[in-house]
Amino acid sequence: MHREHTKTVKIGDRVIGGGNPILIQSMTNTRTEDVKETIEQIHRLEAAGCDIIRSTVPTLEAAEAFREIKKEISIPLVADI
């Protein structure tokens, strides 16, 4: 199989593109404003093998929660705004 060489993008300490290994990402389905539940779900996803987590940030309250969530996890977190 032929893979195209693409531009590399760094997300936290992970690198995608440019022939790097494929990374698994998932998206939370909790309300981002629910910090405790979102953190718990992220930990479960990470334990299942996720490399990158995405979470929605549709409100100012979610943006403030995002900051708190980031403090409690070690996996790269991407905001879907």
A tleap script that builds the chain and sets N, CA, C and O, in Angstrom:
source leaprc.protein.ff14SB
mol = sequence {
  NMET HIE ARG GLU HIE THR LYS THR VAL LYS
  ILE GLY ASP ARG VAL ILE GLY GLY GLY ASN
  PRO ILE LEU ILE GLN SER MET THR ASN THR
  ARG THR GLU ASP VAL LYS GLU THR ILE GLU
  GLN ILE HIE ARG LEU GLU ALA ALA GLY CYS
  ASP ILE ILE ARG SER THR VAL PRO THR LEU
  GLU ALA ALA GLU ALA PHE ARG GLU ILE LYS
  LYS GLU ILE SER ILE PRO LEU VAL ALA ASP
  CILE
}
set mol.1.N position { 0.839 -1.166 0.000 }
set mol.1.CA position { 0.000 0.000 0.000 }
set mol.1.C position { 0.893 1.241 0.000 }
set mol.1.O position { 1.894 1.280 0.715 }
set mol.2.N position { 0.551 2.228 -0.773 }
set mol.2.CA position { 1.312 3.478 -0.858 }
set mol.2.C position { 0.637 4.537 0.003 }
set mol.2.O position { -0.565 4.774 -0.121 }
set mol.3.N position { 1.420 5.179 0.882 }
set mol.3.CA position { 0.903 6.281 1.702 }
set mol.3.C position { 1.524 7.576 1.216 }
set mol.3.O position { 2.732 7.648 0.994 }
set mol.4.N position { 0.714 8.580 1.055 }
set mol.4.CA position { 1.198 9.898 0.675 }
set mol.4.C position { 1.940 10.525 1.850 }
set mol.4.O position { 1.521 10.393 2.999 }
set mol.5.N position { 3.033 11.200 1.559 }
set mol.5.CA position { 3.727 11.938 2.609 }
set mol.5.C position { 3.012 13.262 2.791 }
set mol.5.O position { 2.876 14.050 1.855 }
set mol.6.N position { 2.569 13.486 3.982 }
set mol.6.CA position { 1.796 14.679 4.294 }
set mol.6.C position { 2.546 15.552 5.284 }
set mol.6.O position { 3.550 15.138 5.864 }
set mol.7.N position { 2.054 16.743 5.464 }
set mol.7.CA position { 2.616 17.674 6.432 }
set mol.7.C position { 2.425 17.106 7.837 }
set mol.7.O position { 1.384 16.519 8.133 }
set mol.8.N position { 3.418 17.276 8.698 }
set mol.8.CA position { 3.290 16.813 10.074 }
set mol.8.C position { 2.653 17.903 10.933 }
set mol.8.O position { 2.872 19.097 10.727 }
set mol.9.N position { 1.869 17.458 11.888 }
set mol.9.CA position { 1.212 18.359 12.823 }
set mol.9.C position { 1.442 17.805 14.216 }
set mol.9.O position { 1.217 16.620 14.464 }
set mol.10.N position { 1.888 18.657 15.121 }
set mol.10.CA position { 2.133 18.237 16.495 }
set mol.10.C position { 0.918 18.612 17.348 }
set mol.10.O position { 0.457 19.753 17.335 }
set mol.11.N position { 0.413 17.623 18.089 }
set mol.11.CA position { -0.699 17.834 19.013 }
set mol.11.C position { -0.215 17.358 20.373 }
set mol.11.O position { -0.121 16.157 20.627 }
set mol.12.N position { 0.089 18.303 21.235 }
set mol.12.CA position { 0.702 17.939 22.511 }
set mol.12.C position { 2.048 17.299 22.239 }
set mol.12.O position { 2.894 17.887 21.565 }
set mol.13.N position { 2.250 16.101 22.758 }
set mol.13.CA position { 3.511 15.397 22.512 }
set mol.13.C position { 3.364 14.351 21.405 }
set mol.13.O position { 4.250 13.517 21.216 }
set mol.14.N position { 2.255 14.397 20.681 }
set mol.14.CA position { 1.988 13.444 19.597 }
set mol.14.C position { 2.186 14.139 18.251 }
set mol.14.O position { 2.004 15.351 18.135 }
set mol.15.N position { 2.560 13.360 17.237 }
set mol.15.CA position { 2.758 13.906 15.893 }
set mol.15.C position { 1.926 13.078 14.918 }
set mol.15.O position { 1.986 11.848 14.925 }
set mol.16.N position { 1.155 13.759 14.084 }
set mol.16.CA position { 0.386 13.069 13.054 }
set mol.16.C position { 0.869 13.537 11.684 }
set mol.16.O position { 1.402 14.637 11.534 }
set mol.17.N position { 0.668 12.672 10.688 }
set mol.17.CA position { 1.078 12.999 9.324 }
set mol.17.C position { 2.541 12.706 9.098 }
set mol.17.O position { 3.251 12.292 10.014 }
set mol.18.N position { 2.998 12.925 7.853 }
set mol.18.CA position { 4.404 12.771 7.517 }
set mol.18.C position { 4.943 11.361 7.646 }
set mol.18.O position { 6.145 11.178 7.839 }
set mol.19.N position { 4.087 10.368 7.544 }
set mol.19.CA position { 4.549 8.998 7.649 }
set mol.19.C position { 4.621 8.476 9.073 }
set mol.19.O position { 5.037 7.338 9.289 }
set mol.20.N position { 4.222 9.290 10.057 }
set mol.20.CA position { 4.193 8.841 11.449 }
set mol.20.C position { 3.103 7.787 11.627 }
set mol.20.O position { 2.173 7.717 10.824 }
set mol.21.N position { 3.211 6.971 12.669 }
set mol.21.CA position { 2.167 5.971 12.915 }
set mol.21.C position { 0.794 6.631 13.068 }
set mol.21.O position { 0.686 7.768 13.528 }
set mol.22.N position { -0.234 5.910 12.681 }
set mol.22.CA position { -1.601 6.405 12.808 }
set mol.22.C position { -1.968 6.449 14.285 }
set mol.22.O position { -1.705 5.498 15.022 }
set mol.23.N position { -2.577 7.552 14.719 }
set mol.23.CA position { -3.004 7.708 16.102 }
set mol.23.C position { -4.519 7.551 16.191 }
set mol.23.O position { -5.250 7.948 15.283 }
set mol.24.N position { -4.972 6.977 17.279 }
set mol.24.CA position { -6.398 6.791 17.508 }
set mol.24.C position { -6.916 7.996 18.282 }
set mol.24.O position { -6.347 8.400 19.296 }
set mol.25.N position { -8.019 8.563 17.773 }
set mol.25.CA position { -8.644 9.665 18.494 }
set mol.25.C position { -10.109 9.340 18.723 }
set mol.25.O position { -10.718 8.564 17.987 }
set mol.26.N position { -10.652 9.947 19.749 }
set mol.26.CA position { -12.064 9.796 20.041 }
set mol.26.C position { -12.572 11.124 20.552 }
set mol.26.O position { -11.800 12.035 20.851 }
set mol.27.N position { -13.888 11.217 20.647 }
set mol.27.CA position { -14.515 12.437 21.122 }
set mol.27.C position { -15.390 12.108 22.322 }
set mol.27.O position { -16.096 11.100 22.330 }
set mol.28.N position { -15.337 12.959 23.324 }
set mol.28.CA position { -16.188 12.743 24.486 }
set mol.28.C position { -17.646 12.978 24.091 }
set mol.28.O position { -17.934 13.732 23.161 }
set mol.29.N position { -18.559 12.325 24.808 }
set mol.29.CA position { -19.978 12.584 24.571 }
set mol.29.C position { -20.662 13.070 25.847 }
set mol.29.O position { -21.887 13.036 25.963 }
set mol.30.N position { -19.856 13.516 26.788 }
set mol.30.CA position { -20.385 14.122 28.009 }
set mol.30.C position { -20.559 15.619 27.770 }
set mol.30.O position { -20.033 16.164 26.800 }
set mol.31.N position { -21.297 16.276 28.657 }
set mol.31.CA position { -21.330 17.741 28.614 }
set mol.31.C position { -19.975 18.206 29.126 }
set mol.31.O position { -19.589 17.853 30.241 }
set mol.32.N position { -19.264 18.969 28.360 }
set mol.32.CA position { -17.929 19.422 28.743 }
set mol.32.C position { -17.977 20.186 30.063 }
set mol.32.O position { -17.016 20.162 30.832 }
set mol.33.N position { -19.076 20.853 30.319 }
set mol.33.CA position { -19.237 21.603 31.564 }
set mol.33.C position { -19.241 20.677 32.788 }
set mol.33.O position { -18.972 21.128 33.901 }
set mol.34.N position { -19.540 19.404 32.593 }
set mol.34.CA position { -19.509 18.417 33.681 }
set mol.34.C position { -18.070 17.893 33.779 }
set mol.34.O position { -17.734 16.849 33.221 }
set mol.35.N position { -17.250 18.630 34.487 }
set mol.35.CA position { -15.811 18.366 34.545 }
set mol.35.C position { -15.522 16.950 35.045 }
set mol.35.O position { -14.734 16.229 34.431 }
set mol.36.N position { -16.139 16.550 36.134 }
set mol.36.CA position { -15.865 15.237 36.731 }
set mol.36.C position { -16.186 14.108 35.750 }
set mol.36.O position { -15.358 13.221 35.544 }
set mol.37.N position { -17.361 14.129 35.150 }
set mol.37.CA position { -17.768 13.067 34.232 }
set mol.37.C position { -16.899 13.063 32.971 }
set mol.37.O position { -16.559 11.998 32.455 }
set mol.38.N position { -16.544 14.237 32.482 }
set mol.38.CA position { -15.705 14.318 31.284 }
set mol.38.C position { -14.315 13.756 31.555 }
set mol.38.O position { -13.767 13.025 30.730 }
set mol.39.N position { -13.744 14.093 32.705 }
set mol.39.CA position { -12.425 13.554 33.075 }
set mol.39.C position { -12.485 12.037 33.192 }
set mol.39.O position { -11.598 11.339 32.701 }
set mol.40.N position { -13.520 11.529 33.836 }
set mol.40.CA position { -13.660 10.076 33.984 }
set mol.40.C position { -13.746 9.399 32.616 }
set mol.40.O position { -13.121 8.362 32.390 }
set mol.41.N position { -14.522 9.992 31.707 }
set mol.41.CA position { -14.634 9.400 30.371 }
set mol.41.C position { -13.299 9.454 29.625 }
set mol.41.O position { -12.937 8.495 28.943 }
set mol.42.N position { -12.582 10.534 29.742 }
set mol.42.CA position { -11.272 10.648 29.088 }
set mol.42.C position { -10.320 9.580 29.621 }
set mol.42.O position { -9.588 8.965 28.847 }
set mol.43.N position { -10.324 9.358 30.915 }
set mol.43.CA position { -9.458 8.317 31.493 }
set mol.43.C position { -9.835 6.937 30.947 }
set mol.43.O position { -8.953 6.121 30.678 }
set mol.44.N position { -11.131 6.666 30.780 }
set mol.44.CA position { -11.557 5.381 30.212 }
set mol.44.C position { -11.112 5.259 28.753 }
set mol.44.O position { -10.651 4.198 28.332 }
set mol.45.N position { -11.248 6.327 27.991 }
set mol.45.CA position { -10.827 6.303 26.588 }
set mol.45.C position { -9.319 6.105 26.465 }
set mol.45.O position { -8.853 5.364 25.600 }
set mol.46.N position { -8.571 6.763 27.322 }
set mol.46.CA position { -7.116 6.608 27.303 }
set mol.46.C position { -6.731 5.165 27.641 }
set mol.46.O position { -5.839 4.595 27.013 }
set mol.47.N position { -7.405 4.578 28.633 }
set mol.47.CA position { -7.129 3.191 29.015 }
set mol.47.C position { -7.469 2.224 27.879 }
set mol.47.O position { -6.876 1.151 27.772 }
set mol.48.N position { -8.427 2.609 27.032 }
set mol.48.CA position { -8.826 1.770 25.900 }
set mol.48.C position { -7.882 1.928 24.704 }
set mol.48.O position { -8.017 1.213 23.711 }
set mol.49.N position { -6.927 2.862 24.795 }
set mol.49.CA position { -5.935 2.995 23.736 }
set mol.49.C position { -5.997 4.273 22.923 }
set mol.49.O position { -5.304 4.393 21.912 }
set mol.50.N position { -6.806 5.220 23.339 }
set mol.50.CA position { -6.909 6.497 22.621 }
set mol.50.C position { -5.613 7.295 22.761 }
set mol.50.O position { -4.982 7.296 23.818 }
set mol.51.N position { -5.228 7.972 21.678 }
set mol.51.CA position { -4.023 8.804 21.684 }
set mol.51.C position { -4.332 10.292 21.782 }
set mol.51.O position { -3.533 11.063 22.313 }
set mol.52.N position { -5.495 10.695 21.270 }
set mol.52.CA position { -5.907 12.100 21.243 }
set mol.52.C position { -7.398 12.150 21.572 }
set mol.52.O position { -8.166 11.318 21.089 }
set mol.53.N position { -7.810 13.115 22.386 }
set mol.53.CA position { -9.210 13.274 22.760 }
set mol.53.C position { -9.720 14.617 22.251 }
set mol.53.O position { -9.034 15.636 22.336 }
set mol.54.N position { -10.939 14.592 21.719 }
set mol.54.CA position { -11.607 15.823 21.304 }
set mol.54.C position { -12.827 16.029 22.186 }
set mol.54.O position { -13.468 15.071 22.616 }
set mol.55.N position { -13.138 17.289 22.449 }
set mol.55.CA position { -14.293 17.619 23.269 }
set mol.55.C position { -14.903 18.918 22.747 }
set mol.55.O position { -14.183 19.818 22.313 }
set mol.56.N position { -16.236 19.012 22.791 }
set mol.56.CA position { -16.894 20.222 22.296 }
set mol.56.C position { -16.759 21.361 23.296 }
set mol.56.O position { -16.755 21.152 24.509 }
set mol.57.N position { -16.650 22.561 22.761 }
set mol.57.CA position { -16.574 23.771 23.591 }
set mol.57.C position { -17.515 24.809 22.971 }
set mol.57.O position { -17.071 25.767 22.337 }
set mol.58.N position { -18.835 24.601 23.166 }
set mol.58.CA position { -19.802 25.495 22.529 }
set mol.58.C position { -20.149 26.753 23.329 }
set mol.58.O position { -20.794 27.663 22.807 }
set mol.59.N position { -19.720 26.807 24.601 }
set mol.59.CA position { -20.091 27.935 25.460 }
set mol.59.C position { -18.888 28.414 26.267 }
set mol.59.O position { -17.860 27.740 26.337 }
set mol.60.N position { -19.034 29.571 26.866 }
set mol.60.CA position { -17.989 30.101 27.740 }
set mol.60.C position { -17.807 29.187 28.950 }
set mol.60.O position { -16.682 28.972 29.401 }
set mol.61.N position { -18.907 28.649 29.475 }
set mol.61.CA position { -18.826 27.728 30.613 }
set mol.61.C position { -18.022 26.475 30.241 }
set mol.61.O position { -17.236 25.973 31.045 }
set mol.62.N position { -18.223 25.982 29.032 }
set mol.62.CA position { -17.465 24.813 28.567 }
set mol.62.C position { -15.984 25.164 28.421 }
set mol.62.O position { -15.119 24.345 28.729 }
set mol.63.N position { -15.693 26.372 27.955 }
set mol.63.CA position { -14.291 26.801 27.819 }
set mol.63.C position { -13.614 26.863 29.179 }
set mol.63.O position { -12.449 26.484 29.304 }
set mol.64.N position { -14.313 27.326 30.184 }
set mol.64.CA position { -13.755 27.377 31.532 }
set mol.64.C position { -13.560 25.961 32.080 }
set mol.64.O position { -12.568 25.690 32.757 }
set mol.65.N position { -14.492 25.070 31.792 }
set mol.65.CA position { -14.375 23.675 32.226 }
set mol.65.C position { -13.203 23.002 31.521 }
set mol.65.O position { -12.491 22.196 32.121 }
set mol.66.N position { -13.006 23.334 30.248 }
set mol.66.CA position { -11.923 22.762 29.445 }
set mol.66.C position { -10.580 22.980 30.130 }
set mol.66.O position { -9.740 22.081 30.173 }
set mol.67.N position { -10.389 24.166 30.658 }
set mol.67.CA position { -9.141 24.503 31.360 }
set mol.67.C position { -8.944 23.584 32.568 }
set mol.67.O position { -7.833 23.119 32.820 }
set mol.68.N position { -10.020 23.323 33.312 }
set mol.68.CA position { -9.936 22.451 34.484 }
set mol.68.C position { -9.706 20.996 34.081 }
set mol.68.O position { -8.950 20.280 34.738 }
set mol.69.N position { -10.351 20.562 33.010 }
set mol.69.CA position { -10.196 19.194 32.520 }
set mol.69.C position { -8.741 18.950 32.128 }
set mol.69.O position { -8.161 17.922 32.476 }
set mol.70.N position { -8.166 19.888 31.413 }
set mol.70.CA position { -6.789 19.766 30.932 }
set mol.70.C position { -5.808 19.512 32.077 }
set mol.70.O position { -4.831 18.783 31.907 }
set mol.71.N position { -6.062 20.105 33.230 }
set mol.71.CA position { -5.175 19.952 34.390 }
set mol.71.C position { -5.161 18.516 34.919 }
set mol.71.O position { -4.192 18.104 35.557 }
set mol.72.N position { -6.222 17.754 34.660 }
set mol.72.CA position { -6.397 16.436 35.273 }
set mol.72.C position { -6.095 15.265 34.336 }
set mol.72.O position { -6.253 14.107 34.724 }
set mol.73.N position { -5.667 15.554 33.119 }
set mol.73.CA position { -5.409 14.476 32.164 }
set mol.73.C position { -4.005 14.610 31.590 }
set mol.73.O position { -3.386 15.670 31.676 }
set mol.74.N position { -3.515 13.528 31.007 }
set mol.74.CA position { -2.171 13.580 30.419 }
set mol.74.C position { -2.195 13.403 28.905 }
set mol.74.O position { -1.157 13.537 28.257 }
set mol.75.N position { -3.341 13.110 28.338 }
set mol.75.CA position { -3.480 12.891 26.903 }
set mol.75.C position { -3.785 14.227 26.218 }
set mol.75.O position { -4.444 15.078 26.816 }
set mol.76.N position { -3.322 14.434 24.976 }
set mol.76.CA position { -3.641 15.687 24.281 }
set mol.76.C position { -5.159 15.876 24.132 }
set mol.76.O position { -5.884 14.945 23.780 }
set mol.77.N position { -5.608 17.079 24.402 }
set mol.77.CA position { -7.035 17.436 24.363 }
set mol.77.C position { -7.235 18.515 23.303 }
set mol.77.O position { -6.561 19.545 23.318 }
set mol.78.N position { -8.163 18.270 22.389 }
set mol.78.CA position { -8.446 19.182 21.287 }
set mol.78.C position { -9.854 19.738 21.466 }
set mol.78.O position { -10.792 18.980 21.715 }
set mol.79.N position { -10.010 21.055 21.340 }
set mol.79.CA position { -11.327 21.693 21.458 }
set mol.79.C position { -12.016 21.742 20.108 }
set mol.79.O position { -11.450 22.249 19.140 }
set mol.80.N position { -13.227 21.223 20.034 }
set mol.80.CA position { -14.066 21.397 18.857 }
set mol.80.C position { -14.968 22.584 19.156 }
set mol.80.O position { -15.925 22.483 19.924 }
set mol.81.N position { -14.643 23.705 18.537 }
set mol.81.CA position { -15.365 24.940 18.817 }
set mol.81.C position { -16.405 25.188 17.762 }
set mol.81.O position { -17.122 26.187 17.824 }
savepdb mol mol.pdb
quit
